[in-house]
């Protein structure tokens, strides 16, 4: 099992030639679709993907966003609902790992907290969020992943 944050999942839908490390993100998707890998996401992850598709520099039109979200909704994600306990842990992580010059958002830290409670690794393509937590051994940056199969169930 692995937590993939929205920055990784979104690479499944954007032009691979424009998205760094999309080849690795697509390997995660294929392992997931083939049943080798369980993907755990917080309940707001699909919302975050929709928001990003709408607001990103790609500026996807609403019918395209709807279609891609429909596709995401059909995938067999394991969804962790929002809980006070995980939210509290995310808040603690944001405070502990944030810096004065660059904050770690609770929103980003929630993925890390879900992984902590799920006792599994988290993979992010968000270099800014990762820069805060790179010393945590179970949080990985997508561009550093060389073998997706190590995350298999």
Secondary structure in CASP SS format (residue, H / E / C, confidence):
PFRMAT SS
TARGET T0000
AUTHOR 0000-0000-0000
METHOD secondary structure of the structure
MODEL  1
X C 1.00
X E 1.00
X E 1.00
X E 1.00
X C 1.00
X H 1.00
X H 1.00
X H 1.00
X H 1.00
X H 1.00
X H 1.00
X H 1.00
X C 1.00
X C 1.00
X C 1.00
X H 1.00
X H 1.00
X H 1.00
X C 1.00
X C 1.00
X C 1.00
X H 1.00
X H 1.00
X H 1.00
X H 1.00
X H 1.00
X H 1.00
X H 1.00
X H 1.00
X H 1.00
X H 1.00
X H 1.00
X H 1.00
X C 1.00
X C 1.00
X C 1.00
X C 1.00
X C 1.00
X E 1.00
X E 1.00
X E 1.00
X E 1.00
X C 1.00
X C 1.00
X H 1.00
X H 1.00
X H 1.00
X H 1.00
X H 1.00
X H 1.00
X H 1.00
X H 1.00
X H 1.00
X H 1.00
X H 1.00
X C 1.00
X C 1.00
X C 1.00
X C 1.00
X C 1.00
X C 1.00
X H 1.00
X H 1.00
X H 1.00
X H 1.00
X H 1.00
X H 1.00
X H 1.00
X H 1.00
X H 1.00
X H 1.00
X H 1.00
X H 1.00
X C 1.00
X C 1.00
X C 1.00
X C 1.00
X E 1.00
X E 1.00
X E 1.00
X C 1.00
X C 1.00
X C 1.00
X H 1.00
X H 1.00
X H 1.00
X H 1.00
X H 1.00
X H 1.00
X H 1.00
X H 1.00
X H 1.00
X H 1.00
X H 1.00
X H 1.00
X H 1.00
X H 1.00
X C 1.00
X C 1.00
X C 1.00
X C 1.00
X C 1.00
X C 1.00
X C 1.00
X C 1.00
X H 1.00
X H 1.00
X H 1.00
X H 1.00
X H 1.00
X H 1.00
X H 1.00
X H 1.00
X H 1.00
X H 1.00
X H 1.00
X H 1.00
X H 1.00
X C 1.00
X C 1.00
X E 1.00
X E 1.00
X E 1.00
X E 1.00
X C 1.00
X C 1.00
X H 1.00
X H 1.00
X H 1.00
X H 1.00
X H 1.00
X H 1.00
X H 1.00
X C 1.00
X C 1.00
X C 1.00
X C 1.00
X C 1.00
X E 1.00
X E 1.00
X E 1.00
X H 1.00
X H 1.00
X H 1.00
X C 1.00
X C 1.00
X C 1.00
X H 1.00
X H 1.00
X H 1.00
X H 1.00
X C 1.00
X C 1.00
END
